[in-house]
Amino acid sequence: MAANLETWVQMQQTYYDLKSSQTKEVSGFPPATRWKLQKSVSGEEAKHQHAENGDTELASARQYNASADGKFVNSMIPPDGGRTAWLQVLASCLININTFGLVNTFGAYQEFYASNYLRNHSESVISWIGTTQAALLLIVGAFSGPMFDMGYFRVTFWVAAMTLVFAQMMLSLSKEYYQIMLTQGILSGVCVGLLYIPSVASIPHYFHHRRGLAIGLALSGAPLGGIVYPIIFRALLTSVGFGWATRIVAFVGLVTLAIAGVLARPMDQLRKPARQFFDTSAPKELPFAAFMLSAFLTYNAWLVPYLLTPAFSLSVGTGTNTAFYLLAVLNTAQLFGRVIPAYLSDLIGPEWMCLVASAAPGVLGLSWISIATIGGWVEFELFYGFFSGTIATLPPLVMPYLCPNLAVLGTRLGMIYGCAGLGILMGSPIALALSDIEHGQFLGAQLWMGVLGLIGSATTLVFVLPASRLRKISQRNDKDKPTLRKDLDTIKRRMTLIPRFGKGFEREEAVRAIEPIFL
């Protein structure tokens, strides 16, 4: 290794600087994470603790690095597998059953409202409930993302999960428009927003080379919920009524969220106590700003087919039951669209999946204009369901390569989803206003979806892809990593011969201090 003498001097100086500033750094953290920081000083203790549970990969990944000024950050080497890592995927999947899964269920509720409780309201007015819920799911991510970065995952999770169940219980008692809007649209939307971003942001901390597959499997919970919940609701509606059908859906959500809460073990995030909810430096980066614009434009069109599926199905000659089950077809196709492209992104890169998926709303939106038969509409549902799932999977796949480090992943992911939520909140009502549902005229919505989709894909092509590709190459230099890892292991062995470093845990601490030099 080059410059051995300088490296050893830097290593020893870093160690003593770290020891002298340790007390001050620990006292600056919130009480919820202070004890974790104190325990992290003993890297040997943490390693043995996780090794006893069989989590050897997690034991290695949870060793904290420290810079010369004593500020701790997470390791840049995710375990990329192992029992604990895959359990996080399962936990995230269960959470997403109750986030986007519930949002995808609104079509079944809308059908009931239009013929019962809200029959005096137009379809476009009723759809505002589902639009508000979907928009808040993404907009609230601008707040839940930074909270995840600050280490408050568990507090946020349990508060949001219990409040979500409460909101569904209150929905079961609601009959007026304002009551349904407050419970299903606003309160439920805020809760699923608090749950969604942290569940997605936790996966990149555990996976690197298989990140796409892991994120795809985690997000597959959304279409699963969109398939299962409408079927449960519709099957129980005729036998036990709206109230108990909604309560049973809430009980299923309670069980799945409780299991997810037990399984979830996010990486300890020891951050600065004062973290901004908005990363002001991010929009100044052209690739990130372009991705924000692309997300806003693409999500203007993303929800439109979901809202118009029941009405357009009836306009091409399907029955009421067939129109309902076409929503299940849409969500089934979305399940494959979340997993397969995510897996392919590990092989060819997420930026290419980003290009294909961002172009899909524009192309399919314009092709929708020519559809006039049931067969053509079913084919459209299959294609759009697949690519809409890919669109929903893109931000967590691309963002790790548009972040300076994983310490700000939750914050930046929340900013992207916040722009997407604003797109849904603006685009869906405009698309519905441009349509004449009562007379079966949907040209305005189809043109809106197609034009905005193409503009969004052009933005992605011009700005996001080159920067994402360069960042991916710089972060995944597989040729150099084995050599650097070998050098680091050599230093670890040699440090055992240096009396100045004292006890074993102090040697481990010094290793964490110098590890960023080589990685």
LINFEN-V716271 format. One record per residue. N is the residue number from 1. RES is the residue in three letters. PHI is phi as a letter, one per 40 degrees, with the letter a starting at -180 (999 if undefined). OMEGA is omega as a letter, one per 40 degrees, with the letter a starting at -180 (none if undefined). Layout:
n = (N,N)
res = (RES,RES)
phi = (PHI,PHI)
omega = (OMEGA,OMEGA)
This chain:
n = (1,2,3,4,5,6,7,8,9,10,11,12,13,14,15,16,17,18,19,20,21,22,23,24,25,26,27,28,29,30,31,32,33,34,35,36,37,38,39,40,41,42,43,44,45,46,47,48,49,50,51,52,53,54,55,56,57,58,59,60,61,62,63,64,65,66,67,68,69,70,71,72,73,74,75,76,77,78,79,80,81,82,83,84,85,86,87,88,89,90,91,92,93,94,95,96,97,98,99,100,101,102,103,104,105,106,107,108,109,110,111,112,113,114,115,116,117,118,119,120,121,122,123,124,125,126,127,128,129,130,131,132,133,134,135,136,137,138,139,140,141,142,143,144,145,146,147,148,149,150,151,152,153,154,155,156,157,158,159,160,161,162,163,164,165,166,167,168,169,170,171,172,173,174,175,176,177,178,179,180,181,182,183,184,185,186,187,188,189,190,191,192,193,194,195,196,197,198,199,200,201,202,203,204,205,206,207,208,209,210,211,212,213,214,215,216,217,218,219,220,221,222,223,224,225,226,227,228,229,230,231,232,233,234,235,236,237,238,239,240,241,242,243,244,245,246,247,248,249,250,251,252,253,254,255,256,257,258,259,260,261,262,263,264,265,266,267,268,269,270,271,272,273,274,275,276,277,278,279,280,281,282,283,284,285,286,287,288,289,290,291,292,293,294,295,296,297,298,299,300,301,302,303,304,305,306,307,308,309,310,311,312,313,314,315,316,317,318,319,320,321,322,323,324,325,326,327,328,329,330,331,332,333,334,335,336,337,338,339,340,341,342,343,344,345,346,347,348,349,350,351,352,353,354,355,356,357,358,359,360,361,362,363,364,365,366,367,368,369,370,371,372,373,374,375,376,377,378,379,380,381,382,383,384,385,386,387,388,389,390,391,392,393,394,395,396,397,398,399,400,401,402,403,404,405,406,407,408,409,410,411,412,413,414,415,416,417,418,419,420,421,422,423,424,425,426,427,428,429,430,431,432,433,434,435,436,437,438,439,440,441,442,443,444,445,446,447,448,449,450,451,452,453,454,455,456,457,458,459,460,461,462,463,464,465,466,467,468,469,470,471,472,473,474,475,476,477,478,479,480,481,482,483,484,485,486,487,488,489,490,491,492,493,494,495,496,497,498,499,500,501,502,503,504,505,506,507,508,509,510,511,512,513,514,515,516,517,518,519)
res = (MET,ALA,ALA,ASN,LEU,GLU,THR,TRP,VAL,GLN,MET,GLN,GLN,THR,TYR,TYR,ASP,LEU,LYS,SER,SER,GLN,THR,LYS,GLU,VAL,SER,GLY,PHE,PRO,PRO,ALA,THR,ARG,TRP,LYS,LEU,GLN,LYS,SER,VAL,SER,GLY,GLU,GLU,ALA,LYS,HIS,GLN,HIS,ALA,GLU,ASN,GLY,ASP,THR,GLU,LEU,ALA,SER,ALA,ARG,GLN,TYR,ASN,ALA,SER,ALA,ASP,GLY,LYS,PHE,VAL,ASN,SER,MET,ILE,PRO,PRO,ASP,GLY,GLY,ARG,THR,ALA,TRP,LEU,GLN,VAL,LEU,ALA,SER,CYS,LEU,ILE,ASN,ILE,ASN,THR,PHE,GLY,LEU,VAL,ASN,THR,PHE,GLY,ALA,TYR,GLN,GLU,PHE,TYR,ALA,SER,ASN,TYR,LEU,ARG,ASN,HIS,SER,GLU,SER,VAL,ILE,SER,TRP,ILE,GLY,THR,THR,GLN,ALA,ALA,LEU,LEU,LEU,ILE,VAL,GLY,ALA,PHE,SER,GLY,PRO,MET,PHE,ASP,MET,GLY,TYR,PHE,ARG,VAL,THR,PHE,TRP,VAL,ALA,ALA,MET,THR,LEU,VAL,PHE,ALA,GLN,MET,MET,LEU,SER,LEU,SER,LYS,GLU,TYR,TYR,GLN,ILE,MET,LEU,THR,GLN,GLY,ILE,LEU,SER,GLY,VAL,CYS,VAL,GLY,LEU,LEU,TYR,ILE,PRO,SER,VAL,ALA,SER,ILE,PRO,HIS,TYR,PHE,HIS,HIS,ARG,ARG,GLY,LEU,ALA,ILE,GLY,LEU,ALA,LEU,SER,GLY,ALA,PRO,LEU,GLY,GLY,ILE,VAL,TYR,PRO,ILE,ILE,PHE,ARG,ALA,LEU,LEU,THR,SER,VAL,GLY,PHE,GLY,TRP,ALA,THR,ARG,ILE,VAL,ALA,PHE,VAL,GLY,LEU,VAL,THR,LEU,ALA,ILE,ALA,GLY,VAL,LEU,ALA,ARG,PRO,MET,ASP,GLN,LEU,ARG,LYS,PRO,ALA,ARG,GLN,PHE,PHE,ASP,THR,SER,ALA,PRO,LYS,GLU,LEU,PRO,PHE,ALA,ALA,PHE,MET,LEU,SER,ALA,PHE,LEU,THR,TYR,ASN,ALA,TRP,LEU,VAL,PRO,TYR,LEU,LEU,THR,PRO,ALA,PHE,SER,LEU,SER,VAL,GLY,THR,GLY,THR,ASN,THR,ALA,PHE,TYR,LEU,LEU,ALA,VAL,LEU,ASN,THR,ALA,GLN,LEU,PHE,GLY,ARG,VAL,ILE,PRO,ALA,TYR,LEU,SER,ASP,LEU,ILE,GLY,PRO,GLU,TRP,MET,CYS,LEU,VAL,ALA,SER,ALA,ALA,PRO,GLY,VAL,LEU,GLY,LEU,SER,TRP,ILE,SER,ILE,ALA,THR,ILE,GLY,GLY,TRP,VAL,GLU,PHE,GLU,LEU,PHE,TYR,GLY,PHE,PHE,SER,GLY,THR,ILE,ALA,THR,LEU,PRO,PRO,LEU,VAL,MET,PRO,TYR,LEU,CYS,PRO,ASN,LEU,ALA,VAL,LEU,GLY,THR,ARG,LEU,GLY,MET,ILE,TYR,GLY,CYS,ALA,GLY,LEU,GLY,ILE,LEU,MET,GLY,SER,PRO,ILE,ALA,LEU,ALA,LEU,SER,ASP,ILE,GLU,HIS,GLY,GLN,PHE,LEU,GLY,ALA,GLN,LEU,TRP,MET,GLY,VAL,LEU,GLY,LEU,ILE,GLY,SER,ALA,THR,THR,LEU,VAL,PHE,VAL,LEU,PRO,ALA,SER,ARG,LEU,ARG,LYS,ILE,SER,GLN,ARG,ASN,ASP,LYS,ASP,LYS,PRO,THR,LEU,ARG,LYS,ASP,LEU,ASP,THR,ILE,LYS,ARG,ARG,MET,THR,LEU,ILE,PRO,ARG,PHE,GLY,LYS,GLY,PHE,GLU,ARG,GLU,GLU,ALA,VAL,ARG,ALA,ILE,GLU,PRO,ILE,PHE,LEU)
phi = (999,c,f,c,c,c,c,c,c,c,c,c,c,d,c,c,c,c,c,c,c,c,c,c,c,c,c,c,c,c,d,c,b,c,c,c,c,c,c,c,d,c,c,c,c,c,c,c,c,c,c,c,c,g,c,c,c,c,c,c,c,c,c,c,c,a,c,c,c,g,c,c,b,c,c,c,b,c,c,f,h,h,d,c,c,c,c,c,c,c,c,c,c,c,c,c,d,b,b,c,c,c,c,c,c,c,d,c,c,c,c,c,c,c,b,b,d,b,c,c,b,c,c,c,c,c,c,c,c,c,c,c,c,c,c,c,d,c,c,c,d,c,b,c,c,c,c,c,c,c,g,b,c,c,c,c,c,c,c,c,c,c,c,c,c,c,c,c,c,c,c,c,b,c,b,c,c,c,c,c,c,c,c,c,c,c,c,c,c,c,c,c,c,c,c,c,c,d,c,c,c,c,c,c,c,b,b,b,c,b,c,c,c,c,c,c,c,c,c,c,c,c,c,c,c,c,c,c,c,c,c,c,c,c,c,c,c,c,c,b,g,c,d,c,c,c,c,c,d,c,c,c,c,c,c,c,c,c,c,c,c,c,c,c,b,c,d,c,b,b,b,c,c,b,b,c,c,b,c,c,c,c,c,c,c,d,c,c,c,c,c,c,c,c,c,c,c,c,c,d,b,c,c,d,c,c,c,c,d,c,c,c,c,c,c,c,h,c,c,c,c,c,c,c,c,c,c,c,c,c,c,c,c,c,d,c,c,c,c,c,c,c,c,c,c,c,c,b,h,c,c,c,c,c,c,c,c,c,c,c,d,c,c,c,c,c,c,d,d,c,c,b,b,c,c,c,c,c,c,c,d,c,c,c,d,c,c,c,c,c,c,c,c,c,d,c,c,c,d,d,c,b,b,c,a,c,c,b,c,c,c,c,c,c,c,c,c,c,c,c,c,c,c,c,c,c,c,c,c,c,c,c,c,c,b,b,c,c,b,g,b,b,c,c,c,c,c,d,c,c,c,c,c,c,c,c,c,c,c,c,c,c,b,c,c,c,c,c,c,c,c,c,c,c,c,b,c,c,c,c,c,d,c,c,c,c,c,c,c,c,c,d,c,c,c,c,c,b,c,d,c,g,c,c,c,c,c,c,c,c,c,c,c,c,d,d,c,b,b)
omega = (a,i,a,a,i,a,a,i,i,a,a,i,i,a,a,i,a,a,a,a,a,a,a,a,a,a,a,a,i,i,a,a,a,a,i,i,i,i,a,i,i,i,a,a,i,a,a,a,a,i,i,i,i,a,a,i,a,i,i,a,a,i,a,i,i,i,a,a,i,i,a,i,a,i,i,a,i,i,i,i,a,a,a,a,a,i,i,i,i,i,i,i,i,i,a,i,a,i,i,i,i,i,i,i,a,i,i,i,a,i,i,a,a,a,a,a,a,a,i,i,a,i,a,i,i,a,i,i,i,i,i,i,a,a,i,i,a,a,a,i,i,i,a,i,i,i,i,i,a,i,a,a,a,i,i,a,a,i,a,a,a,i,i,i,i,a,i,i,i,i,a,i,a,i,a,a,a,i,i,i,a,a,a,a,a,a,i,i,i,a,a,i,i,a,a,a,i,a,i,a,a,a,i,i,a,a,i,a,i,a,a,i,a,i,i,i,i,a,i,i,a,i,i,i,i,i,a,a,i,i,i,a,a,a,a,a,a,a,a,i,a,a,a,i,i,i,i,i,i,i,i,i,i,a,a,i,i,i,i,i,i,a,a,i,a,i,i,a,a,a,i,a,a,i,a,i,i,a,a,a,a,a,i,i,a,i,a,i,i,i,i,i,i,i,i,a,a,a,i,a,a,a,a,i,i,a,a,a,a,a,a,i,i,a,i,i,i,i,a,a,i,i,i,a,i,i,i,i,i,a,i,i,i,i,i,i,i,a,a,i,i,i,i,i,i,a,a,i,a,a,i,i,i,a,a,a,a,i,a,a,i,a,a,i,i,i,i,a,a,a,a,a,i,a,i,i,i,i,i,i,a,a,a,i,i,a,i,i,i,i,a,a,a,a,i,i,a,a,i,i,i,i,i,i,a,a,a,a,a,a,a,i,i,i,i,a,i,i,i,i,i,i,i,a,i,a,a,i,i,i,i,i,i,a,i,a,a,a,i,i,a,a,a,i,a,i,i,a,a,a,a,i,i,i,i,i,i,i,i,a,a,a,a,a,i,a,i,a,i,i,i,i,a,a,a,i,a,a,a,a,i,i,i,i,i,i,i,i,i,i,i,a,a,a,i,a,a,a,a,a,i,a,a,a,i,i,i,i,i,i,i,a,a,a,i,i,a,a,none)
